[in-house]
Amino acid sequence: MRNLYKYILTTIVFLILISCSKDDTSTNSIPQNELKELTIFHINDPHGQIANFSKIKHIVDQEKEKTNVILVCSGDIFSGNPVVDNHIEKGFPMIDLMNKVGFDISVIGNHEFDYGEDILKDRLNQSQFNWVCANVAMNNTNIPEPDEFKTITINNLKITFLGLVETNGKENDVIPSTHPWRVKNLTFEKYQNVINNFAQVKQSENSDLYIALTHLGESSDINIANNYPYFDLIIGGHSHSKVNTSINNIPIFQAGSYLNYLGKISLKVKNKKVESLDYTLINLNTYQNKDNSIQTLIETYNDTANLDDIIGFSEVYHNRASVGSFYTDALRNEMNVDITFQNTGGIRNDLDEGNILKREIYSIDPFNNGSVTYTMSVAEIKNFLKGSKASIYYSGVSSITQENNTIIIKDQNNQTIDDNTILTVGVNDYIPAVYDTYFTQTPTLLPYTTAETLINYLEHHNTPINYTSINSYFKYQ
């Protein structure tokens, strides 16, 4: 009887092993030369724009009925829409919508750091998609460390994404283009110094495709294709370009910015190589269909933002240069200083003719920069302008000009100001953070962001604005 039991037990174990073996065989029996299909949808640099997420959801869901689909983002999710940037939980609407639309993965962009460490930690914890970035270390900040690379398996396909972010934010430092005070506890490396560490990832992961998901800009993506040809594709961001090209037989894509477009990469993969590729850049502004549930959520976020209060009137349309003149003049009046400067890159929108809404000011100045003042000599101001070669708008003097290697600053009476003259200077706190070698004093911190300062100015000055005849731009050449 004992032998019978032993026989029965042995037979059962044998049958189980055979069954498992058959299952393993069926799983691994997919021939390597089978043609596998995949669609990758991609966006980059949405900068808080949420209006077209309902269209993306509709497009992606339709495609999922036909084939394998992955939805990716190449960074700069934040900064640019007051509905997102001034939400009670900064950035929350963007991540909420990306979760519900079904994003799979994103690289960290330079503007992901704009809100500071605590908010970035919250937004990464909120995300239901993967984050990748191989050239950042979060150190002891409690911000979740992104994966250097991540492999996503969908049906019989394995796709690995390596993330890289730009680090051109400050001269003589290695940080992304964000407020330096908001990344002071993090460590970054230039992508060129780390990318070789991941040359064999496709082999080690046994992936069908190896993709560089970058936030570096078009020229850097081209450099990667020429000098680090490990990748089957490069999907990029940062330069806000529309890119559909192939360098060194590596396709490179970028889908504009501000969620105006959705890139669609249709692939056939065989023997771990791209057999064929079709690319479509979908104009979301002309696409008509929407997912109703996502559209309702978008409208809820817009309606509860309270950004449509009228705070002023613009007599004419102002381009960004004219906005820069208005911006610095308003800051100077509200900050009660002699002269103000604003970096040109900090002016992010034009100003339409007619009523000025609160949301327009936040779209012009989306970065939540603080307002600070300094006391500086004219010689120190010239040293800053000459040494930094910063492109700036200014207010408080009649002109700043250059004659040969000399900077000349003239007062409102068109008289040259002596180098020893002491002036009070008002700026956003990004400028002294980036150019800290020229701003060595401890600043006076004002209680408002620069955007709030502009809003205060407009709410207390009823005169319509018109700065189209003023040229207050300077850059040392």
Disulfide bonds with the S-S distance in Angstrom:
none
